[in-house]
Amino acid sequence: MKGDRIGIIAGGGQFPLLFIEAARKAGRKIFVAAHRSETDELVAQAADEACWVKLGQLGKIIKFFKQNGVGETVFLGTITKTQIFRDVLPDIKGLTLWNKIDVKQDDAILRAVAEALEDDGITVLESTLYLEHLLFPKGVLTRKKPNKAQRRDIEFGWRNARAIGELDIGQCVVVRDCSVMAVEAIEGTDATILRGGALAKEQSVVVKLRKPNQDFRFDLPATGANTVQTIHQVKGAVLAVEAGQSLLFDRAQMVEAADRSGIVVVGVEELVDGSLDY
């Protein structure tokens, strides 16, 4: 650990606030690079010091961290991926890096940013630092369990989600009766659920996995009460998430909402032989 100071490159959602609370308990001082139109004002207010940036202002982030003696940082929270094409104001450092990236996909972009930070002496740590308890647990979380047909859909969806993950396309698929209704791309999980659920009509099964070899420093899959609400909106039946490889927010509210709607929520582990364990 490089001293008592830690930086946060913050997107949207509650993850940055949860991290700040845990990091303070660990004795860290918090310096936040907050993204306009993404990061909650409360995140900036909770920091010892904050700097507001637009997407692509990498040089501004590095300068802010260096001025404050920050040698370690984490990536936390969501960035609306479609913003890449409409709400970016890169500085020279950000533009130079962008032009060096041949494939504009999640992993390639984030790894390039992490490398640029580390070249400037700022180490990027795992996003689960202090928050390992938020990792999705294995097993059925709800009163309702998946039936035989739903287990078959989970296994089918798992194979397809793994395949799109290997291509760095997305982390989620929506299936019904062993047919793919939707594959997540740049639009995000909720939009994928709505699109796939509309095609399935009802009883859709949502499967969300971590991409193979995905870096724990950034972009871990995340689900929460809002995910269940979206599934309920399209009369979906199951949410299956890779256990230990994604984040779970608002567990109590999520399970309560799922039980109220009759939705199955299950954490699934892939064994060495490729079989799935619930």
C-alpha positions as CSV (number, residue, x, y, z in Angstrom):
1,M,0.0,0.0,0.0
2,K,1.4,3.4,-1.1
3,G,0.7,5.5,1.9
4,D,-2.7,6.4,3.2
5,R,-4.1,8.1,0.0
6,I,-6.1,6.3,-2.6
7,G,-7.8,7.6,-5.8
8,I,-11.1,6.7,-7.2
9,I,-11.9,7.0,-10.9
10,A,-15.7,7.1,-10.4
11,G,-18.6,6.4,-12.7
12,G,-22.2,6.1,-11.7
13,G,-24.1,4.0,-9.2
14,Q,-23.5,3.3,-5.5
15,F,-20.2,1.3,-5.8
16,P,-18.0,4.4,-5.3
17,L,-19.9,5.4,-2.1
18,L,-19.6,1.9,-0.7
19,F,-15.9,1.9,-1.4
20,I,-15.4,5.3,0.2
21,E,-17.1,4.1,3.4
22,A,-14.9,0.9,3.5
23,A,-11.7,2.7,2.6
24,R,-12.2,5.2,5.3
25,K,-12.6,2.4,7.9
26,A,-9.2,1.1,6.6
27,G,-7.7,4.5,7.3
28,R,-7.4,5.8,3.7
29,K,-7.9,9.4,2.5
30,I,-10.0,9.6,-0.6
31,F,-9.4,11.5,-3.8
32,V,-12.1,11.2,-6.5
33,A,-12.0,11.8,-10.2
34,A,-15.7,12.1,-10.8
35,H,-17.3,11.9,-14.3
36,R,-19.8,14.6,-15.2
37,S,-23.3,13.2,-16.1
38,E,-22.3,9.9,-14.5
39,T,-21.0,10.2,-10.9
40,D,-23.4,11.1,-8.1
41,E,-22.7,14.4,-6.4
42,L,-22.7,12.6,-3.1
43,V,-19.5,10.7,-4.2
44,A,-17.6,14.0,-4.6
45,Q,-19.0,15.3,-1.4
46,A,-17.8,12.2,0.5
47,A,-14.2,12.5,-0.7
48,D,-11.4,14.4,0.9
49,E,-11.0,16.1,-2.5
50,A,-12.7,15.7,-5.8
51,C,-12.0,16.7,-9.4
52,W,-14.8,16.7,-12.0
53,V,-13.8,15.5,-15.5
54,K,-15.4,14.7,-18.8
55,L,-15.0,11.3,-20.4
56,G,-11.5,11.1,-22.0
57,Q,-9.7,13.7,-19.8
58,L,-7.0,11.3,-18.7
59,G,-4.3,13.9,-18.4
60,K,-6.5,15.9,-16.0
61,I,-7.0,12.8,-13.8
62,I,-3.3,12.0,-13.7
63,K,-2.5,15.6,-12.8
64,F,-5.1,15.7,-10.0
65,F,-3.8,12.5,-8.5
66,K,-0.1,13.6,-8.7
67,Q,-0.9,17.0,-7.2
68,N,-2.4,15.2,-4.2
69,G,0.2,12.5,-3.8
70,V,-2.0,9.6,-4.9
71,G,-0.1,6.5,-5.9
72,E,-2.9,4.0,-6.0
73,T,-6.4,4.1,-7.6
74,V,-9.4,2.0,-8.4
75,F,-12.0,2.1,-11.2
76,L,-15.5,2.1,-9.6
77,G,-19.0,2.5,-11.0
78,T,-20.6,2.5,-14.4
79,I,-20.0,4.6,-17.5
80,T,-22.8,4.7,-20.0
81,K,-21.0,3.1,-22.9
82,T,-22.9,5.0,-25.6
83,Q,-21.4,8.2,-24.2
84,I,-18.2,7.1,-26.0
85,F,-19.7,8.3,-29.2
86,R,-21.5,11.5,-28.0
87,D,-20.3,13.0,-24.8
88,V,-16.5,12.8,-24.9
89,L,-14.1,15.8,-24.4
90,P,-10.6,14.2,-24.4
91,D,-7.5,16.1,-23.5
92,I,-4.3,15.6,-25.3
93,K,-3.3,12.6,-23.2
94,G,-6.7,11.0,-23.6
95,L,-6.8,11.6,-27.3
96,T,-3.3,10.3,-27.9
97,L,-4.2,7.1,-26.0
98,W,-7.5,6.7,-27.9
99,N,-5.8,6.9,-31.2
100,K,-3.4,4.1,-30.1
101,I,-6.2,1.6,-29.3
102,D,-7.0,-0.4,-32.4
103,V,-10.1,-2.2,-31.0
104,K,-12.5,0.1,-29.2
105,Q,-13.9,-2.6,-26.8
106,D,-14.2,-2.6,-23.0
107,D,-11.2,-4.6,-22.0
108,A,-8.8,-3.0,-24.6
109,I,-9.8,0.5,-23.5
110,L,-9.6,-0.1,-19.8
111,R,-6.3,-1.9,-20.0
112,A,-4.8,0.9,-22.0
113,V,-6.0,3.5,-19.5
114,A,-4.6,1.4,-16.6
115,E,-1.3,1.0,-18.4
116,A,-1.1,4.8,-18.9
117,L,-1.8,5.4,-15.3
118,E,0.8,2.9,-14.2
119,D,3.4,4.5,-16.6
120,D,2.8,7.7,-14.6
121,G,3.4,5.8,-11.3
122,I,-0.2,5.3,-10.3
123,T,-1.0,1.7,-9.5
124,V,-4.5,0.4,-10.4
125,L,-5.9,-1.9,-7.7
126,E,-8.7,-4.5,-7.8
127,S,-12.1,-2.9,-7.6
128,T,-13.1,-5.4,-4.9
129,L,-10.5,-4.0,-2.5
130,Y,-12.2,-3.8,1.0
131,L,-15.5,-5.0,-0.6
132,E,-15.0,-8.8,-1.2
133,H,-18.3,-9.4,0.8
134,L,-20.2,-7.9,-2.2
135,L,-19.2,-10.7,-4.5
136,F,-22.3,-12.7,-5.7
137,P,-22.7,-15.9,-3.6
138,K,-23.3,-19.4,-4.9
139,G,-26.7,-21.0,-4.5
140,V,-30.4,-20.1,-4.8
141,L,-31.1,-16.8,-3.0
142,T,-34.8,-16.8,-3.4
143,R,-37.6,-19.0,-2.1
144,K,-38.3,-20.2,-5.6
145,K,-35.8,-22.6,-7.2
146,P,-35.2,-23.1,-10.9
147,N,-37.2,-26.0,-12.4
148,K,-35.8,-28.5,-14.9
149,A,-36.6,-26.4,-18.0
150,Q,-35.1,-23.3,-16.4
151,R,-31.9,-25.2,-15.5
152,R,-31.6,-26.3,-19.1
153,D,-32.0,-22.6,-20.2
154,I,-29.4,-21.5,-17.7
155,E,-26.9,-24.1,-19.1
156,F,-27.7,-23.0,-22.6
157,G,-27.4,-19.3,-21.8
158,W,-24.2,-19.9,-19.9
159,R,-22.5,-21.4,-23.0
160,N,-23.6,-18.4,-25.1
161,A,-22.7,-15.8,-22.5
162,R,-19.2,-17.4,-22.2
163,A,-18.8,-17.2,-26.0
164,I,-19.7,-13.5,-26.3
165,G,-17.5,-12.8,-23.3
166,E,-14.5,-14.4,-25.1
167,L,-15.2,-12.0,-28.0
168,D,-15.4,-9.0,-25.5
169,I,-18.9,-8.2,-26.7
170,G,-20.8,-8.3,-23.5
171,Q,-21.6,-10.2,-20.3
172,C,-25.3,-11.1,-20.5
173,V,-27.7,-13.0,-22.6
174,V,-31.5,-13.5,-22.4
175,V,-32.8,-16.9,-23.5
176,R,-36.1,-18.8,-23.5
177,D,-36.6,-22.5,-24.5
178,C,-32.9,-22.8,-25.4
179,S,-33.2,-19.9,-27.9
180,V,-31.3,-16.7,-27.7
181,M,-33.6,-13.7,-27.4
182,A,-30.9,-11.0,-26.9
183,V,-27.1,-10.6,-26.5
184,E,-25.7,-7.7,-24.6
185,A,-23.6,-5.3,-26.5
186,I,-22.8,-1.6,-25.8
187,E,-26.3,-0.8,-24.5
188,G,-25.9,-2.5,-21.2
189,T,-27.7,-5.2,-19.2
190,D,-31.0,-3.5,-18.5
191,A,-31.6,-2.6,-22.1
192,T,-30.7,-6.2,-23.1
193,I,-33.2,-7.6,-20.6
194,L,-35.9,-5.3,-22.0
195,R,-35.2,-6.2,-25.6
196,G,-34.9,-9.9,-25.0
197,G,-37.9,-10.0,-22.6
198,A,-40.1,-8.3,-25.2
199,L,-39.2,-11.0,-27.7
200,A,-39.6,-13.8,-25.2
201,K,-43.0,-12.4,-24.1
202,E,-42.6,-14.0,-20.7
203,Q,-40.5,-16.6,-18.7
204,S,-37.2,-15.3,-20.1
205,V,-34.0,-16.4,-18.4
206,V,-31.2,-13.9,-17.9
207,V,-27.7,-15.2,-17.6
208,K,-24.8,-12.9,-16.6
209,L,-21.1,-14.0,-16.4
210,R,-17.8,-12.4,-16.0
211,K,-15.8,-12.4,-19.3
212,P,-13.0,-15.0,-19.4
213,N,-9.8,-13.6,-18.2
214,Q,-11.6,-10.4,-17.2
215,D,-9.4,-8.1,-15.1
216,F,-10.7,-7.7,-11.5
217,R,-9.4,-4.2,-11.5
218,F,-12.4,-3.0,-13.6
219,D,-15.7,-3.6,-15.2
220,L,-16.9,-6.5,-13.1
221,P,-20.5,-7.6,-13.8
222,A,-22.9,-6.1,-11.3
223,T,-26.6,-6.8,-10.4
224,G,-29.0,-5.5,-7.8
225,A,-32.6,-4.7,-7.1
226,N,-32.9,-2.7,-10.3
227,T,-32.0,-5.8,-12.3
228,V,-34.8,-7.8,-10.8
229,Q,-37.2,-4.9,-11.4
230,T,-36.3,-4.9,-15.0
231,I,-36.8,-8.6,-15.3
232,H,-40.2,-8.2,-13.6
233,Q,-41.1,-5.5,-16.1
234,V,-40.9,-8.1,-18.9
235,K,-42.4,-10.9,-16.9
236,G,-39.1,-12.8,-16.8
237,A,-38.5,-15.8,-14.7
238,V,-34.8,-16.3,-13.8
239,L,-31.7,-14.3,-13.1
240,A,-28.6,-16.6,-13.0
241,V,-25.2,-14.9,-12.2
242,E,-21.7,-16.3,-12.0
243,A,-20.9,-16.7,-8.3
244,G,-17.8,-15.1,-6.9
245,Q,-17.1,-13.3,-10.2
246,S,-19.5,-10.4,-10.1
247,L,-20.9,-7.8,-7.6
248,L,-24.2,-8.0,-5.9
249,F,-25.8,-4.7,-4.6
250,D,-28.8,-4.3,-2.3
251,R,-29.0,-8.1,-1.6
252,A,-31.9,-7.9,0.8
253,Q,-34.0,-5.6,-1.4
254,M,-33.2,-7.7,-4.5
255,V,-34.2,-11.0,-2.9
256,E,-37.4,-9.4,-1.5
257,A,-38.4,-8.0,-4.9
258,A,-37.6,-11.3,-6.6
259,D,-39.7,-13.3,-4.1
260,R,-42.6,-10.9,-4.5
261,S,-42.5,-11.3,-8.3
262,G,-41.8,-15.0,-8.3
263,I,-38.4,-14.6,-9.9
264,V,-35.6,-17.1,-9.3
265,V,-32.2,-15.6,-8.4
266,V,-29.3,-18.0,-8.4
267,G,-25.5,-17.8,-8.1
268,V,-23.9,-20.4,-10.3
269,E,-20.3,-21.8,-10.3
270,E,-18.7,-23.5,-13.3
271,L,-16.7,-26.5,-12.2
272,V,-13.4,-27.7,-13.7
273,D,-15.2,-30.2,-15.9
274,G,-17.5,-27.5,-17.3
275,S,-20.6,-28.6,-15.4
276,L,-22.6,-26.0,-13.4
277,D,-23.0,-26.1,-9.6
278,Y,-25.9,-24.3,-7.9
